[in-house]
Amino acid sequence: MAEPRRARGEGARTGTVVRLPVRARPAPAPRDLRLDFFRGLALWLIFLDHVPTNVLNMVTLRNFGFSDASEIFVFISGYTAAMVYGRVMHERGFVIASARALKRAWQLYVAFVFLFVVFLAQISYVAGRFNNPLYAEETNVLRFLDEPDVTLIQALLLRFKPANTDILPLYILLMAALPLVLAGLLRRPNLTLGLSVALYAVTRAMGWNLPGWPEEHVWLFNPLAWQLLFVFAGWCAIGGSERLEPVLRSRVAVVAAGLFLAVSAVVVLSWSVPALDGVVPEELGELIYPISKTDMSLLRFFHFLALALVVVHFVPREWRGLTSPLARPLVLCGQHSLEIFCLGVFLSFGAHLVLVEVSGRLWVHMAVSLAGIAIMVALAAVMSWYHENEKRRGPERPPGGPA
């Protein structure tokens, strides 16, 4: 073995090997389990909301405010994406970070195609098996049964989407645009966020949206509007959360956010609870309605911000509850969000099938809902076990390679 080079000077004269200091990479920040916990919660809520006529729908977030689990999912996805790929872009440059972000977008696209094919097979089989075409109509796949060739092409173009799958194409487009967004956030964060706000405002004013299929349809989640929440999440991840620290610690802001959440809950409950009929003035209802989900109404955006402010204030990053056994199922689901979301789509249709064809009793509603969540947790646990096992084993060596 060749002798290491000696540095010039005293070490070289005495024959002593001088080891130059190696700059150590900073240790990565510990994982914020709040992101996994609340993304897992969002996936559970999305699953419950996707089961039509499910009794447990009455206790999900959408019944107590203007926003729902969709905002949670999009925000956390944008936050984690900016945090992960922003670090890569800062350390290794735009090209490497863009390649990784686009690879993720491609993985999402492949997952959507897989979800589309299997979901259609599931619905087609059930509709034929029970001789009930309403299943195909309810899930927006009746057109596929009439024109499968054209519909398949439109699905590959992300223009045709079966029911309950719309948020995945939105995520695909947002991830595809992430490299440009990150480049702007790393250099001019406030300007980039301002441009996002401007695009949102123009979109709402001009009624812009991407075309869907059939021709009269548009995207249920308008990417030109929902990008605001995604970019805002990236702005927070890049450093905006530190700028907002005084607001997050302000009791006045927390109280104001809590009051807004309480008022929004009363407004929303007044639409479905007869005892609250007339509590909300008619003029106020006409002023705020409709609260568009497609274009992400400002009331939905502000409601999510108020909810996030309260949660961040009362659930610190070091909260011990995040590592408790009760929180573990939610954290596991949040750590494998793509797979759990796809599974939840299949399970929601299966739960709907049981409620229609078997029984609609209360205990059946509870059983199919809890069984669906249990299956989601089981898959997430298996995937986590597999990943941890692979980490312990390390990279596989080719046969005959060095030990």
C-alpha positions as CSV (number, residue, x, y, z in Angstrom):
1,M,0.0,0.0,0.0
2,A,1.3,3.4,-0.9
3,E,2.3,5.6,2.0
4,P,0.1,8.6,2.6
5,R,1.4,12.0,1.5
6,R,3.1,14.1,4.2
7,A,2.3,17.7,4.5
8,R,5.0,20.2,4.0
9,G,6.7,21.8,7.0
10,E,7.4,20.3,10.4
11,G,5.5,17.1,9.8
12,A,7.4,16.4,6.6
13,R,10.8,17.0,8.3
14,T,10.0,14.7,11.3
15,G,8.3,12.0,9.2
16,T,5.0,12.4,11.0
17,V,1.9,12.0,8.9
18,V,-0.3,15.1,9.2
19,R,-4.0,14.4,8.8
20,L,-5.8,17.3,7.3
21,P,-9.2,18.0,8.9
22,V,-12.2,16.8,6.9
23,R,-15.2,19.1,6.8
24,A,-18.1,17.1,8.2
25,R,-21.6,17.5,6.7
26,P,-24.1,18.9,9.1
27,A,-26.4,16.3,10.6
28,P,-29.8,16.4,9.1
29,A,-32.5,17.9,11.3
30,P,-34.7,15.3,13.1
31,R,-37.9,14.3,11.3
32,D,-40.8,16.4,12.2
33,L,-43.4,13.8,13.1
34,R,-46.2,16.4,13.0
35,L,-46.0,16.3,9.2
36,D,-46.4,12.5,9.1
37,F,-49.1,12.5,11.8
38,F,-51.4,15.0,10.2
39,R,-50.8,13.7,6.7
40,G,-51.9,10.3,8.0
41,L,-54.9,11.9,9.6
42,A,-55.7,13.5,6.3
43,L,-55.6,10.2,4.5
44,W,-58.0,8.6,7.1
45,L,-60.4,11.5,6.6
46,I,-60.2,11.3,2.8
47,F,-61.0,7.6,3.0
48,L,-64.0,8.3,5.2
49,D,-65.2,11.1,3.0
50,H,-64.9,9.0,-0.1
51,V,-67.5,6.4,1.2
52,P,-70.9,7.8,0.1
53,T,-73.6,7.8,2.8
54,N,-71.1,6.8,5.4
55,V,-72.3,7.8,8.9
56,L,-68.8,8.6,10.0
57,N,-68.7,11.3,7.3
58,M,-70.7,13.4,9.8
59,V,-67.6,13.7,12.1
60,T,-65.0,14.6,9.5
61,L,-63.4,18.0,9.1
62,R,-65.5,19.1,6.2
63,N,-68.6,19.2,8.4
64,F,-67.1,21.7,10.9
65,G,-65.5,24.3,8.7
66,F,-64.8,25.6,5.2
67,S,-61.8,23.5,4.4
68,D,-61.3,19.7,4.6
69,A,-58.6,17.1,4.5
70,S,-57.6,18.1,0.9
71,E,-55.9,21.3,2.2
72,I,-54.0,19.4,4.8
73,F,-52.7,16.9,2.3
74,V,-51.7,19.5,-0.3
75,F,-50.0,21.7,2.2
76,I,-48.0,19.0,3.9
77,S,-47.0,17.6,0.5
78,G,-45.7,21.0,-0.6
79,Y,-43.9,21.5,2.7
80,T,-42.1,18.2,2.7
81,A,-41.3,18.4,-1.1
82,A,-39.7,21.9,-0.7
83,M,-37.8,20.8,2.4
84,V,-36.4,17.6,0.8
85,Y,-35.7,18.9,-2.8
86,G,-34.8,22.4,-1.6
87,R,-31.9,20.9,0.4
88,V,-30.8,18.9,-2.6
89,M,-31.0,22.0,-4.8
90,H,-29.0,24.0,-2.3
91,E,-26.2,21.4,-1.9
92,R,-26.1,19.8,-5.4
93,G,-27.6,22.4,-7.8
94,F,-30.6,22.9,-9.9
95,V,-30.1,20.0,-12.4
96,I,-29.8,17.2,-9.8
97,A,-32.7,18.5,-7.7
98,S,-34.9,18.9,-10.8
99,A,-34.1,15.4,-11.9
100,R,-35.1,14.0,-8.5
101,A,-38.3,16.1,-8.4
102,L,-39.3,15.0,-11.9
103,K,-38.6,11.4,-11.0
104,R,-41.0,11.7,-8.1
105,A,-43.6,13.3,-10.5
106,W,-43.1,10.3,-12.8
107,Q,-43.6,7.9,-9.9
108,L,-46.9,9.7,-9.1
109,Y,-47.9,9.5,-12.7
110,V,-47.2,5.7,-12.8
111,A,-49.2,5.3,-9.6
112,F,-52.1,7.2,-11.1
113,V,-52.1,5.0,-14.2
114,F,-52.0,1.9,-12.0
115,L,-54.8,3.3,-9.8
116,F,-56.9,4.1,-12.9
117,V,-56.6,0.7,-14.5
118,V,-57.2,-1.3,-11.3
119,F,-60.0,1.0,-10.1
120,L,-61.8,0.6,-13.5
121,A,-61.4,-3.1,-13.3
122,Q,-62.9,-3.1,-9.8
123,I,-65.9,-1.0,-10.8
124,S,-66.6,-2.8,-14.1
125,Y,-66.6,-6.2,-12.3
126,V,-68.9,-5.0,-9.6
127,A,-71.3,-3.2,-12.0
128,G,-71.5,-6.4,-14.0
129,R,-71.6,-8.8,-11.1
130,F,-74.5,-7.0,-9.4
131,N,-76.1,-5.8,-12.7
132,N,-76.1,-2.3,-11.4
133,P,-74.8,0.4,-13.8
134,L,-75.2,3.1,-11.1
135,Y,-71.8,2.0,-9.7
136,A,-70.2,3.1,-12.9
137,E,-72.2,6.3,-13.1
138,E,-71.4,7.3,-9.5
139,T,-67.7,6.8,-9.9
140,N,-67.6,8.7,-13.3
141,V,-66.5,5.7,-15.3
142,L,-69.6,5.2,-17.4
143,R,-68.0,7.0,-20.2
144,F,-65.1,4.6,-20.2
145,L,-67.5,1.6,-20.7
146,D,-68.9,3.4,-23.7
147,E,-65.6,4.7,-25.3
148,P,-62.7,2.8,-23.6
149,D,-60.1,3.7,-26.3
150,V,-60.7,7.5,-26.2
151,T,-61.2,7.5,-22.4
152,L,-57.9,5.7,-21.8
153,I,-56.0,8.3,-23.9
154,Q,-57.7,11.1,-22.0
155,A,-56.8,9.5,-18.7
156,L,-53.2,9.3,-19.8
157,L,-53.3,13.0,-20.6
158,L,-54.7,13.6,-17.0
159,R,-57.9,15.0,-18.5
160,F,-60.2,12.1,-17.4
161,K,-60.2,11.1,-13.8
162,P,-62.5,8.6,-12.0
163,A,-64.2,9.8,-8.8
164,N,-62.0,10.1,-5.7
165,T,-58.7,10.2,-7.7
166,D,-58.6,13.9,-8.7
167,I,-56.1,15.0,-6.1
168,L,-53.4,12.8,-7.5
169,P,-53.2,14.5,-10.9
170,L,-53.1,17.8,-9.1
171,Y,-50.1,16.5,-7.1
172,I,-48.4,15.3,-10.3
173,L,-48.6,18.8,-11.9
174,L,-47.4,20.6,-8.8
175,M,-44.4,18.3,-8.4
176,A,-43.6,18.7,-12.1
177,A,-43.5,22.5,-11.6
178,L,-41.6,22.2,-8.3
179,P,-38.1,22.8,-9.7
180,L,-39.0,26.2,-11.0
181,V,-40.9,27.1,-7.9
182,L,-38.0,26.0,-5.7
183,A,-35.5,28.0,-7.8
184,G,-37.6,31.1,-7.2
185,L,-38.1,30.3,-3.5
186,L,-34.4,29.9,-2.8
187,R,-33.5,33.1,-4.5
188,R,-36.4,35.4,-4.1
189,P,-38.9,33.8,-1.7
190,N,-41.2,36.7,-1.2
191,L,-41.3,37.6,-4.9
192,T,-42.1,34.0,-5.8
193,L,-44.9,33.8,-3.3
194,G,-46.2,37.1,-4.6
195,L,-46.3,35.8,-8.1
196,S,-48.2,32.7,-6.9
197,V,-50.8,35.0,-5.2
198,A,-51.0,37.0,-8.5
199,L,-51.7,33.9,-10.5
200,Y,-54.3,32.8,-8.0
201,A,-56.0,36.2,-8.2
202,V,-56.0,36.3,-12.0
203,T,-57.3,32.7,-12.2
204,R,-60.2,33.5,-9.9
205,A,-61.0,36.8,-11.8
206,M,-60.8,35.3,-15.3
207,G,-62.3,31.9,-14.4
208,W,-59.3,30.0,-15.7
209,N,-59.0,26.2,-15.3
210,L,-57.5,23.3,-17.2
211,P,-59.9,21.4,-19.5
212,G,-61.1,18.0,-18.6
213,W,-62.9,15.3,-20.5
214,P,-65.6,15.1,-21.7
215,E,-65.3,18.6,-23.1
216,E,-67.7,20.3,-20.7
217,H,-65.7,19.2,-17.7
218,V,-62.8,20.9,-16.0
219,W,-60.4,19.9,-13.2
220,L,-62.1,19.4,-9.9
221,F,-58.9,20.7,-8.2
222,N,-57.9,23.6,-10.4
223,P,-54.1,23.6,-10.4
224,L,-53.9,27.3,-11.2
225,A,-55.7,28.0,-7.9
226,W,-54.4,25.2,-5.7
227,Q,-50.8,26.1,-6.5
228,L,-51.1,28.9,-4.0
229,L,-51.4,26.5,-1.1
230,F,-48.5,24.4,-2.4
231,V,-46.2,27.4,-3.0
232,F,-47.1,28.9,0.4
233,A,-46.2,25.6,2.0
234,G,-42.8,25.6,0.1
235,W,-42.3,29.2,1.3
236,C,-42.8,28.2,4.9
237,A,-40.4,25.2,4.5
238,I,-37.7,27.3,2.9
239,G,-37.7,29.8,5.8
240,G,-41.0,31.5,5.9
241,S,-42.0,29.7,9.1
242,E,-39.3,31.5,10.9
243,R,-40.6,34.8,9.7
244,L,-44.1,33.8,10.9
245,E,-42.8,32.8,14.4
246,P,-44.1,36.0,16.1
247,V,-47.5,35.3,14.7
248,L,-47.4,31.7,15.8
249,R,-46.5,32.7,19.3
250,S,-49.0,35.6,19.5
251,R,-52.0,34.9,21.8
252,V,-54.0,37.5,20.0
253,A,-53.5,35.7,16.7
254,V,-54.4,32.3,18.2
255,V,-57.5,33.7,19.8
256,A,-58.6,35.3,16.5
257,A,-57.9,32.1,14.6
258,G,-59.9,30.1,17.2
259,L,-62.9,32.6,16.8
260,F,-62.8,32.2,13.1
261,L,-62.8,28.4,13.3
262,A,-65.8,28.6,15.7
263,V,-67.8,30.9,13.5
264,S,-67.0,28.8,10.4
265,A,-68.2,25.7,12.3
266,V,-71.5,27.4,13.2
267,V,-72.0,28.5,9.6
268,V,-71.3,25.1,8.1
269,L,-73.4,23.2,10.8
270,S,-76.3,25.6,10.1
271,W,-76.6,24.1,6.6
272,S,-77.2,20.6,7.9
273,V,-78.5,20.9,11.5
274,P,-82.1,22.0,11.7
275,A,-81.7,23.4,15.2
276,L,-79.2,26.0,13.8
277,D,-81.4,27.0,10.9
278,G,-81.7,30.8,10.8
279,V,-78.7,31.4,13.1
280,V,-76.6,32.6,10.2
281,P,-78.1,35.8,8.6
282,E,-79.3,35.3,5.1
283,E,-77.2,38.2,3.8
284,L,-74.0,36.6,5.2
285,G,-74.9,33.3,3.5
286,E,-75.4,35.0,0.1
287,L,-72.2,36.9,0.6
288,I,-69.9,33.9,1.2
289,Y,-71.7,31.3,-0.9
290,P,-70.6,29.4,-3.0
291,I,-67.4,28.3,-1.2
292,S,-65.7,26.8,-4.2
293,K,-63.5,23.8,-3.7
294,T,-62.5,23.6,-7.3
295,D,-60.9,27.1,-7.2
296,M,-60.0,26.9,-3.5
297,S,-62.1,29.8,-2.2
298,L,-60.3,32.3,0.0
299,L,-62.5,31.2,2.9
300,R,-61.2,27.6,2.5
301,F,-57.6,29.0,2.4
302,F,-58.1,31.2,5.5
303,H,-59.9,28.5,7.4
304,F,-56.9,26.2,6.8
305,L,-54.5,28.9,7.9
306,A,-56.4,29.4,11.1
307,L,-56.5,25.7,11.7
308,A,-52.8,25.3,11.1
309,L,-52.0,28.3,13.3
310,V,-53.9,26.8,16.2
311,V,-52.4,23.3,15.7
312,V,-48.8,24.6,15.5
313,H,-49.3,26.7,18.6
314,F,-50.6,23.9,20.7
315,V,-48.7,20.9,19.2
316,P,-45.0,21.7,19.4
317,R,-42.5,19.7,17.4
318,E,-41.3,17.9,20.6
319,W,-44.7,16.9,21.8
320,R,-44.4,13.5,23.3
321,G,-47.8,12.4,22.0
322,L,-46.3,12.1,18.5
323,T,-44.2,9.2,19.6
324,S,-46.9,7.4,21.6
325,P,-48.4,4.1,20.5
326,L,-51.7,5.8,19.8
327,A,-50.1,8.1,17.3
328,R,-48.0,5.4,15.7
329,P,-50.7,4.3,13.2
330,L,-51.3,7.8,11.9
331,V,-47.5,8.4,11.6
332,L,-47.0,5.2,9.7
333,C,-49.8,6.0,7.2
334,G,-48.4,9.5,6.7
335,Q,-44.9,8.2,5.9
336,H,-46.3,6.1,3.1
337,S,-48.9,8.5,1.8
338,L,-48.9,7.6,-1.9
339,E,-49.5,3.9,-1.3
340,I,-52.0,4.5,1.4
341,F,-54.0,7.0,-0.7
342,C,-54.3,4.5,-3.6
343,L,-55.3,1.8,-1.2
344,G,-57.9,4.1,0.3
345,V,-59.5,4.6,-3.1
346,F,-60.1,0.9,-3.5
347,L,-61.2,0.5,0.1
348,S,-63.7,3.3,-0.1
349,F,-65.5,1.8,-3.1
350,G,-65.4,-1.6,-1.4
351,A,-67.0,-0.1,1.7
352,H,-69.7,1.6,-0.4
353,L,-70.4,-1.8,-2.0
354,V,-70.9,-3.4,1.4
355,L,-73.2,-0.7,2.6
356,V,-75.4,-0.9,-0.5
357,E,-75.4,-4.7,-1.2
358,V,-75.1,-6.2,2.3
359,S,-76.5,-3.8,5.0
360,G,-76.8,-0.2,5.8
361,R,-77.1,-0.6,9.6
362,L,-75.1,1.6,11.9
363,W,-72.8,-1.2,13.1
364,V,-71.9,-2.0,9.4
365,H,-71.0,1.6,8.8
366,M,-68.7,1.5,11.8
367,A,-67.3,-1.9,10.8
368,V,-66.4,-1.1,7.2
369,S,-64.9,2.3,8.3
370,L,-62.7,0.8,11.0
371,A,-61.8,-2.2,8.9
372,G,-60.6,0.1,6.0
373,I,-58.5,2.1,8.4
374,A,-57.1,-1.1,9.9
375,I,-56.1,-2.3,6.5
376,M,-54.4,1.0,5.7
377,V,-52.4,0.9,8.9
378,A,-51.5,-2.8,8.3
379,L,-50.0,-2.0,4.9
380,A,-48.1,1.0,6.2
381,A,-46.7,-1.1,9.0
382,V,-45.6,-3.8,6.6
383,M,-43.9,-1.2,4.3
384,S,-42.2,0.4,7.3
385,W,-40.9,-3.0,8.5
386,Y,-39.6,-3.8,5.0
387,H,-37.8,-0.5,4.7
388,E,-36.2,-0.7,8.1
389,N,-35.1,-4.3,7.4
390,E,-33.5,-3.1,4.1
391,K,-31.7,-0.4,5.9
392,R,-30.2,-2.8,8.4
393,R,-29.1,-5.2,5.7
394,G,-27.4,-2.4,3.7
395,P,-26.8,-2.5,-0.1
396,E,-26.5,-5.9,-1.6
397,R,-23.1,-7.0,-2.9
398,P,-22.8,-8.9,-6.2
399,P,-21.7,-12.5,-5.9
400,G,-17.9,-12.8,-5.6
401,G,-17.6,-9.2,-4.6
402,P,-15.6,-7.9,-1.7
403,A,-16.8,-8.9,1.8
